[in-house]
């Protein structure tokens, strides 16, 4: 297994665990949020899915984009499964992009996000994208604890 295979495996494992969490949130609790400034559960799921597609555009262009394409922008959230179904082709595009990367690109390609304060290697950026989803999955687990609802075991 090479570095690219490991990165793909990491993304697949993170998403598998995220889906376990997302699908465990009762429908009547999807609009819950801990305070007025927080995202609702539904907004957080949508945020993760749309962010992945926006990150893909950043990675492909090797820099921040002022007006990235967002296929979720005009589609109202209805339920987790609909958003997951909508995300399938976009997810395939993201994973195929990763699979197309040469191992040397992980260190040699730079992603310029100086508009938000950094320039990083492609490898570093991929890890940041994965971390982004992981953090939000942890937030949702905390939301579920606060709502006093059953949380799935993601440590299988």
N, CA, C and O of each residue as an XYZ file, in Angstrom:
624
protein
N       0.850     -1.173      0.000
C       0.000      0.000      0.000
C       0.899      1.239      0.000
O       1.791      1.366      0.839
N       0.656      2.154     -0.950
C       1.474      3.369     -1.002
C       0.766      4.527     -0.279
O      -0.319      4.354      0.277
N       1.391      5.692     -0.296
C       0.858      6.847      0.428
C      -0.523      7.257     -0.094
O      -1.396      7.626      0.692
N      -0.722      7.196     -1.391
C      -2.015      7.568     -1.970
C      -3.094      6.599     -1.491
O      -4.186      7.022     -1.109
N      -2.795      5.315     -1.510
C      -3.749      4.310     -1.024
C      -4.122      4.569      0.433
O      -5.286      4.443      0.814
N      -3.139      4.927      1.236
C      -3.403      5.206      2.657
C      -4.282      6.445      2.826
O      -5.164      6.471      3.684
N      -4.043      7.459      2.015
C      -4.856      8.675      2.090
C      -6.297      8.355      1.696
O      -7.234      8.809      2.352
N      -6.478      7.580      0.635
C      -7.834      7.189      0.208
C      -8.504      6.374      1.309
O      -9.665      6.615      1.638
N      -7.786      5.415      1.877
C      -8.349      4.603      2.960
C      -8.779      5.488      4.130
O      -9.848      5.282      4.706
N      -7.955      6.467      4.477
C      -8.287      7.384      5.563
C      -9.583      8.146      5.254
O     -10.457      8.250      6.115
N      -9.711      8.672      4.043
C     -10.934      9.382      3.666
C     -12.146      8.460      3.703
O     -13.221      8.869      4.144
N     -11.987      7.229      3.248
C     -13.111      6.291      3.250
C     -13.530      5.926      4.667
O     -14.723      5.817      4.950
N     -12.564      5.737      5.559
C     -12.872      5.412      6.951
C     -13.533      6.587      7.659
O     -14.481      6.398      8.421
N     -13.048      7.778      7.417
C     -13.658      8.957      8.027
C     -15.106      9.088      7.570
O     -15.995      9.320      8.390
N     -15.351      8.942      6.276
C     -16.720      9.084      5.772
C     -17.623      7.967      6.302
O     -18.778      8.217      6.648
N     -17.113      6.761      6.366
C     -17.911      5.649      6.887
C     -18.375      5.949      8.309
O     -19.527      5.701      8.663
N     -17.472      6.479      9.110
C     -17.810      6.794     10.494
C     -18.727      8.012     10.578
O     -19.631      8.053     11.412
N     -18.500      8.991      9.727
C     -19.388     10.164      9.689
C     -20.811      9.736      9.359
O     -21.765     10.183      9.995
N     -20.947      8.878      8.373
C     -22.275      8.413      7.969
C     -22.962      7.690      9.122
O     -24.165      7.858      9.319
N     -22.227      6.896      9.882
C     -22.817      6.228     11.042
C     -23.410      7.254     12.011
O     -24.500      7.063     12.550
N     -22.679      8.331     12.217
C     -23.152      9.383     13.120
C     -24.345     10.099     12.499
O     -25.388     10.248     13.135
N     -24.187     10.541     11.251
C     -25.252     11.309     10.598
C     -26.570     10.549     10.587
O     -27.627     11.113     10.869
N     -26.495      9.261     10.258
C     -27.718      8.471     10.152
C     -28.308      8.105     11.523
O     -29.436      7.618     11.600
N     -27.565      8.332     12.580
C     -28.047      8.037     13.925
C     -28.799      9.206     14.560
O     -29.417      9.054     15.613
N     -28.745     10.354     13.924
C     -29.439     11.519     14.482
C     -30.921     11.401     14.113
O     -31.262     11.351     12.931
N     -31.792     11.356     15.108
C     -33.223     11.257     14.799
C     -33.682     12.443     13.942
O     -33.240     13.575     14.140
N     -34.558     12.169     13.008
C     -35.041     13.202     12.090
C     -35.548     14.428     12.831
O     -35.312     15.557     12.402
N     -36.242     14.213     13.937
C     -36.810     15.346     14.674
C     -35.743     16.159     15.420
O     -36.054     17.193     16.011
N     -34.489     15.696     15.393
C     -33.410     16.424     16.066
C     -32.429     17.077     15.083
O     -31.457     17.703     15.507
N     -32.670     16.940     13.804
C     -31.733     17.478     12.814
C     -31.628     19.005     12.862
O     -30.620     19.559     12.424
N     -32.623     19.679     13.371
C     -32.566     21.143     13.468
C     -32.085     21.633     14.825
O     -32.109     22.833     15.102
N     -31.645     20.694     15.679
C     -31.144     21.066     16.998
C     -29.757     21.678     16.877
O     -28.955     21.266     16.039
N     -29.484     22.666     17.723
C     -28.144     23.232     17.844
C     -27.962     23.701     19.277
O     -28.933     24.077     19.935
N     -26.724     23.682     19.769
C     -26.488     23.984     21.179
C     -26.692     25.450     21.551
O     -26.971     25.763     22.709
N     -26.557     26.348     20.579
C     -26.775     27.772     20.845
C     -27.057     28.477     19.519
O     -26.946     27.877     18.451
N     -27.415     29.726     19.598
C     -27.829     30.478     18.410
C     -26.725     30.654     17.366
O     -27.020     30.803     16.180
N     -25.481     30.638     17.783
C     -24.373     30.848     16.847
C     -23.891     29.557     16.190
O     -23.108     29.602     15.241
N     -24.345     28.421     16.680
C     -23.886     27.118     16.192
C     -24.660     26.693     14.949
O     -25.735     27.215     14.656
N     -24.086     25.733     14.228
C     -24.802     25.090     13.126
C     -25.767     24.061     13.702
O     -25.497     23.475     14.751
N     -26.882     23.840     13.028
C     -27.753     22.731     13.390
C     -27.086     21.444     12.930
O     -26.108     21.479     12.183
N     -27.612     20.312     13.373
C     -27.082     19.021     12.919
C     -27.152     18.938     11.397
O     -26.178     18.555     10.750
N     -28.287     19.292     10.830
C     -28.460     19.245      9.376
C     -27.480     20.173      8.672
O     -26.883     19.800      7.663
N     -27.313     21.372      9.199
C     -26.373     22.320      8.587
C     -24.948     21.797      8.633
O     -24.167     22.039      7.713
N     -24.606     21.086      9.689
C     -23.245     20.556      9.801
C     -23.006     19.439      8.787
O     -21.942     19.379      8.170
N     -23.987     18.556      8.614
C     -23.862     17.506      7.596
C     -23.667     18.160      6.231
O     -22.747     17.807      5.493
N     -24.526     19.103      5.902
C     -24.438     19.795      4.617
C     -23.104     20.514      4.470
O     -22.496     20.485      3.401
N     -22.652     21.153      5.532
C     -21.374     21.875      5.510
C     -20.214     20.946      5.150
O     -19.356     21.305      4.344
N     -20.190     19.763      5.744
C     -19.117     18.801      5.461
C     -19.156     18.385      3.996
O     -18.122     18.351      3.329
N     -20.342     18.068      3.496
C     -20.462     17.600      2.115
C     -20.101     18.695      1.118
O     -19.370     18.442      0.161
N     -20.600     19.897      1.330
C     -20.293     20.961      0.382
C     -18.837     21.403      0.488
O     -18.222     21.768     -0.514
N     -18.289     21.371      1.696
C     -16.882     21.766      1.865
C     -15.947     20.840      1.107
O     -14.952     21.289      0.539
N     -16.261     19.546      1.094
C     -15.401     18.609      0.372
C     -15.326     18.981     -1.103
O     -14.253     18.922     -1.704
N     -16.455     19.361     -1.686
C     -16.457     19.722     -3.106
C     -15.713     21.043     -3.333
O     -15.016     21.204     -4.334
N     -15.863     21.965     -2.417
C     -15.138     23.236     -2.528
C     -13.637     22.996     -2.352
O     -12.828     23.581     -3.072
N     -13.267     22.147     -1.408
C     -11.849     21.793     -1.251
C     -11.304     21.146     -2.519
O     -10.166     21.414     -2.903
N     -12.087     20.310     -3.167
C     -11.635     19.683     -4.412
C     -11.261     20.754     -5.431
O     -10.226     20.649     -6.088
N     -12.085     21.769     -5.564
C     -11.789     22.840     -6.514
C     -10.516     23.593     -6.132
O      -9.726     23.970     -6.998
N     -10.327     23.805     -4.846
C      -9.109     24.461     -4.362
C      -7.889     23.603     -4.701
O      -6.880     24.118     -5.183
N      -7.981     22.306     -4.452
C      -6.859     21.401     -4.729
C      -6.558     21.350     -6.227
O      -5.396     21.396     -6.631
N      -7.594     21.255     -7.042
C      -7.393     21.178     -8.489
C      -6.787     22.458     -9.042
O      -5.973     22.411     -9.964
N      -7.173     23.594     -8.491
C      -6.661     24.884     -8.959
C      -5.378     25.302     -8.254
O      -4.722     26.267     -8.646
N      -5.032     24.556     -7.206
C      -3.819     24.799     -6.425
C      -3.825     26.158     -5.728
O      -2.772     26.720     -5.425
N      -5.032     26.674     -5.479
C      -5.154     27.957     -4.787
C      -6.602     28.164     -4.356
O      -7.514     27.477     -4.817
N      -6.786     29.125     -3.464
C      -8.133     29.498     -3.049
C      -8.915     30.008     -4.252
O      -8.340     30.503     -5.221
N     -10.209     29.881     -4.173
C     -11.091     30.314     -5.264
C     -12.086     31.305     -4.678
O     -12.705     31.042     -3.647
N     -12.236     32.458     -5.349
C     -13.158     33.460     -4.803
C     -14.618     33.050     -4.874
O     -15.382     33.341     -3.953
N     -15.019     32.386     -5.934
C     -16.420     31.977     -6.087
C     -16.490     30.524     -6.537
O     -16.778     30.243     -7.701
N     -16.225     29.598     -5.611
C     -16.245     28.183     -6.006
C     -17.658     27.727     -6.370
O     -18.651     28.259     -5.875
N     -17.715     26.739     -7.238
C     -18.996     26.122     -7.580
C     -19.481     25.361     -6.354
O     -18.707     24.667     -5.694
N     -20.769     25.499     -6.056
C     -21.349     24.792     -4.912
C     -22.685     24.189     -5.337
O     -23.705     24.878     -5.309
N     -22.697     22.922     -5.728
C     -23.930     22.292     -6.204
C     -25.005     22.157     -5.126
O     -26.150     21.830     -5.441
N     -24.662     22.400     -3.877
C     -25.635     22.303     -2.792
C     -26.371     23.617     -2.553
O     -27.409     23.650     -1.891
N     -25.828     24.682     -3.094
C     -26.306     26.033     -2.816
C     -27.812     26.215     -3.043
O     -28.492     26.857     -2.242
N     -28.311     25.663     -4.110
C     -29.714     25.884     -4.467
C     -30.635     24.736     -4.076
O     -31.824     24.755     -4.396
N     -30.091     23.739     -3.387
C     -30.881     22.569     -3.022
C     -31.150     22.610     -1.522
O     -30.220     22.617     -0.715
N     -32.405     22.636     -1.162
C     -32.783     22.666      0.245
C     -32.525     21.308      0.897
O     -32.762     20.262      0.292
N     -32.042     21.337      2.121
C     -31.825     20.102      2.875
C     -33.180     19.487      3.193
O     -34.071     20.165      3.704
N     -33.334     18.198      2.890
C     -34.575     17.491      3.238
C     -34.299     16.432      4.296
O     -35.002     16.346      5.302
N     -33.261     15.622      4.055
C     -32.869     14.613      5.036
C     -31.445     14.154      4.727
O     -30.894     14.452      3.667
N     -30.871     13.431      5.667
C     -29.474     12.995      5.537
C     -29.293     12.107      4.317
O     -28.337     12.287      3.562
N     -30.187     11.155      4.111
C     -30.020     10.214      2.997
C     -30.055     10.916      1.646
O     -29.276     10.574      0.756
N     -30.941     11.889      1.479
C     -30.984     12.631      0.213
C     -29.661     13.356     -0.032
O     -29.158     13.364     -1.155
N     -29.098     13.961      1.009
C     -27.819     14.647      0.837
C     -26.699     13.657      0.543
O     -25.815     13.944     -0.264
N     -26.728     12.508      1.183
C     -25.719     11.481      0.904
C     -25.840     10.987     -0.537
O     -24.830     10.818     -1.221
N     -27.051     10.758     -0.996
C     -27.263     10.318     -2.381
C     -26.777     11.378     -3.363
O     -26.155     11.055     -4.375
N     -27.058     12.624     -3.065
C     -26.627     13.736     -3.921
C     -25.102     13.835     -3.956
O     -24.523     14.251     -4.959
N     -24.470     13.455     -2.871
C     -23.013     13.580     -2.750
C     -22.241     12.471     -3.455
O     -21.039     12.615     -3.680
N     -22.897     11.371     -3.809
C     -22.180     10.219     -4.368
C     -21.316     10.584     -5.575
O     -20.125     10.273     -5.561
N     -21.845     11.225     -6.616
C     -20.959     11.529     -7.759
C     -19.856     12.525     -7.409
O     -18.755     12.452     -7.955
N     -20.148     13.450     -6.506
C     -19.138     14.425     -6.092
C     -18.045     13.744     -5.275
O     -16.867     14.078     -5.395
N     -18.442     12.800     -4.456
C     -17.476     12.030     -3.664
C     -16.573     11.200     -4.576
O     -15.361     11.129     -4.372
N     -17.183     10.572     -5.588
C     -16.387      9.796     -6.555
C     -15.367     10.696     -7.252
O     -14.219     10.304     -7.461
N     -15.795     11.894     -7.603
C     -14.886     12.841     -8.250
C     -13.723     13.180     -7.313
O     -12.573     13.247     -7.747
N     -14.020     13.393     -6.041
C     -12.983     13.718     -5.065
C     -12.000     12.556     -4.890
O     -10.787     12.760     -4.934
N     -12.512     11.357     -4.696
C     -11.645     10.185     -4.499
C     -10.844      9.901     -5.767
O      -9.663      9.565     -5.677
N     -11.448     10.026     -6.933
C     -10.712      9.826     -8.189
C      -9.599     10.852     -8.357
O      -8.531     10.534     -8.880
N      -9.848     12.077     -7.916
C      -8.790     13.085     -7.946
C      -7.602     12.614     -7.100
O      -6.455     12.670     -7.544
N      -7.882     12.157     -5.894
C      -6.798     11.694     -5.013
C      -6.046     10.537     -5.665
O      -4.816     10.502     -5.636
N      -6.772      9.599     -6.247
C      -6.134      8.449     -6.890
C      -5.278      8.849     -8.087
O      -4.375      8.108     -8.476
N      -5.554     10.019     -8.677
C      -4.792     10.463     -9.842
C      -3.489     11.166     -9.471
O      -2.672     11.465    -10.342
N      -3.299     11.425     -8.195
C      -2.118     12.151     -7.721
C      -0.890     11.243     -7.757
O      -0.962     10.072     -7.386
N       0.212     11.784     -8.196
C       1.497     11.090     -8.110
C       2.022     11.268     -6.682
O       1.832     12.323     -6.077
N       2.667     10.259     -6.158
C       3.194     10.332     -4.794
C       4.099     11.559     -4.634
O       4.066     12.219     -3.596
N       4.895     11.863     -5.642
C       5.787     13.032     -5.551
C       5.011     14.342     -5.439
O       5.529     15.318     -4.896
N       3.769     14.378     -5.949
C       2.944     15.589     -5.853
C       2.611     15.949     -4.412
O       2.405     17.120     -4.096
N       2.559     14.954     -3.541
C       2.192     15.214     -2.151
C       3.121     16.241     -1.511
O       2.689     17.040     -0.680
N       4.398     16.220     -1.897
C       5.375     17.176     -1.365
C       5.667     18.322     -2.318
O       5.950     19.437     -1.880
N       5.602     18.058     -3.619
C       6.047     19.051     -4.591
C       4.984     20.064     -5.007
O       5.322     21.184     -5.390
N       3.721     19.695     -4.939
C       2.649     20.613     -5.330
C       2.276     21.465     -4.123
O       2.041     20.950     -3.030
N       2.226     22.763     -4.339
C       1.844     23.700     -3.278
C       0.432     24.225     -3.545
O       0.061     24.492     -4.688
N      -0.344     24.367     -2.472
C      -1.684     24.934     -2.538
C      -1.613     26.298     -1.859
O      -1.330     26.393     -0.665
N      -1.872     27.345     -2.628
C      -1.742     28.716     -2.143
C      -3.065     29.201     -1.547
O      -4.015     29.514     -2.264
N      -3.096     29.251     -0.239
C      -4.256     29.793      0.473
C      -3.779     30.974      1.308
O      -4.210     31.176      2.443
N      -2.873     31.751      0.710
C      -2.327     32.897      1.440
C      -3.425     33.898      1.795
O      -3.250     34.703      2.710
N      -4.546     33.862      1.088
C      -5.668     34.741      1.430
C      -6.233     34.427      2.812
O      -6.836     35.290      3.450
N      -6.038     33.189      3.277
C      -6.477     32.819      4.630
C      -5.279     32.507      5.533
O      -5.446     32.010      6.647
N      -4.079     32.801      5.046
C      -2.919     32.756      5.915
C      -1.944     31.611      5.755
O      -1.082     31.425      6.613
N      -2.048     30.832      4.680
C      -1.064     29.760      4.560
C      -0.920     29.270      3.120
O      -1.808     29.431      2.282
N       0.242     28.664      2.875
C       0.540     27.910      1.660
C       1.039     26.564      2.162
O       1.957     26.506      2.981
N       0.446     25.489      1.680
C       0.791     24.153      2.163
C       1.016     23.201      0.998
O       0.594     23.467     -0.128
N       1.674     22.108      1.279
C       1.836     21.066      0.263
C       0.490     20.379      0.032
O      -0.407     20.453      0.872
N       0.364     19.726     -1.091
C      -0.847     18.982     -1.408
C      -1.114     17.915     -0.344
O      -2.259     17.728      0.070
N      -0.077     17.224      0.096
C      -0.245     16.205      1.128
C      -0.797     16.790      2.419
O      -1.698     16.217      3.032
N      -0.266     17.913      2.823
C      -0.745     18.598      4.018
C      -2.209     18.997      3.846
O      -3.012     18.820      4.763
N      -2.557     19.530      2.689
C      -3.940     19.962      2.451
C      -4.903     18.787      2.498
O      -6.001     18.912      3.042
N      -4.514     17.654      1.941
C      -5.394     16.487      1.987
C      -5.663     16.073      3.427
O      -6.787     15.710      3.774
N      -4.633     16.126      4.262
C      -4.824     15.789      5.669
C      -5.722     16.808      6.364
O      -6.507     16.445      7.240
N      -5.613     18.079      5.979
C      -6.487     19.118      6.542
C      -7.944     18.884      6.160
O      -8.840     19.074      6.983
N      -8.185     18.475      4.921
C      -9.549     18.201      4.469
C     -10.139     17.049      5.279
O     -11.285     17.115      5.724
N      -9.353     16.003      5.465
C      -9.817     14.861      6.254
C     -10.078     15.279      7.702
O     -11.071     14.866      8.302
N      -9.209     16.078      8.246
C      -9.354     16.535      9.628
C     -10.632     17.356      9.782
O     -11.325     17.240     10.793
N     -10.944     18.174      8.797
C     -12.142     19.006      8.832
C     -13.384     18.144      9.066
O     -14.196     18.443      9.941
N     -13.525     17.075      8.283
C     -14.684     16.200      8.464
C     -14.647     15.509      9.819
O     -15.683     15.376     10.471
N     -13.484     15.073     10.248
C     -13.357     14.387     11.537
C     -13.784     15.284     12.697
O     -14.476     14.843     13.615
N     -13.365     16.538     12.645
C     -13.733     17.476     13.704
C     -15.249     17.627     13.768
O     -15.830     17.592     14.853
N     -15.891     17.794     12.621
C     -17.341     17.974     12.624
C     -18.070     16.705     13.065
O     -19.143     16.789     13.663
N     -17.515     15.556     12.783
C     -18.111     14.314     13.280
C     -18.048     14.285     14.804
O     -19.009     13.893     15.467
N     -16.922     14.698     15.346
C     -16.802     14.794     16.797
C     -17.771     15.809     17.385
O     -18.345     15.575     18.449
N     -17.955     16.925     16.708
C     -18.923     17.913     17.190
C     -20.327     17.318     17.236
O     -21.067     17.530     18.196
N     -20.686     16.575     16.198
C     -22.020     15.980     16.181
C     -22.189     14.943     17.282
O     -23.269     14.824     17.861
N     -21.143     14.201     17.570
C     -21.209     13.262     18.698
C     -21.443     14.020     20.010
O     -22.199     13.567     20.869
N     -20.792     15.166     20.155
C     -21.010     15.985     21.339
C     -22.444     16.527     21.361
O     -23.080     16.544     22.415
N     -22.948     16.961     20.223
C     -24.352     17.405     20.141
C     -25.263     16.281     20.641
O     -26.168     16.509     21.443
N     -25.004     15.061     20.150
C     -25.853     13.928     20.528
C     -25.781     13.657     22.027
O     -26.792     13.334     22.652
N     -24.601     13.788     22.597
C     -24.449     13.616     24.051
C     -25.271     14.686     24.772
O     -25.974     14.385     25.737
N     -25.183     15.919     24.308
C     -25.924     17.013     24.927
C     -27.433     16.821     24.780
O     -28.192     17.152     25.691
N     -27.866     16.294     23.648
C     -29.291     16.018     23.427
C     -29.757     14.796     24.214
O     -30.951     14.509     24.289
N     -28.802     14.087     24.794
C     -29.072     12.872     25.557
C     -29.727     11.784     24.678
O     -30.697     11.132     25.066
N     -29.151     11.627     23.491
C     -29.614     10.555     22.610
C     -28.480      9.563     22.386
O     -27.306      9.889     22.563
N     -28.843      8.370     22.002
C     -27.858      7.312     21.805
C     -26.870      7.682     20.702
O     -27.247      8.188     19.645
N     -25.601      7.417     20.980
C     -24.538      7.683     20.008
C     -24.032      6.368     19.445
O     -23.898      5.386     20.176
N     -23.749      6.344     18.146
C     -23.242      5.105     17.553
C     -21.802      4.839     17.972
O     -21.055      5.756     18.314
N     -21.438      3.582     17.938
C     -20.046      3.209     18.203
C     -19.270      3.355     16.899
O     -19.428      2.556     15.976
N     -18.442      4.373     16.837
C     -17.633      4.566     15.626
C     -16.247      3.937     15.764
O     -15.432      4.020     14.845
N     -15.985      3.321     16.887
C     -14.668      2.739     17.150
C     -14.674      1.243     16.917
O     -14.129      0.481     17.716
N     -15.289      0.822     15.826
C     -15.364     -0.611     15.511
C     -14.095     -1.113     14.863
O     -13.996     -2.296     14.537
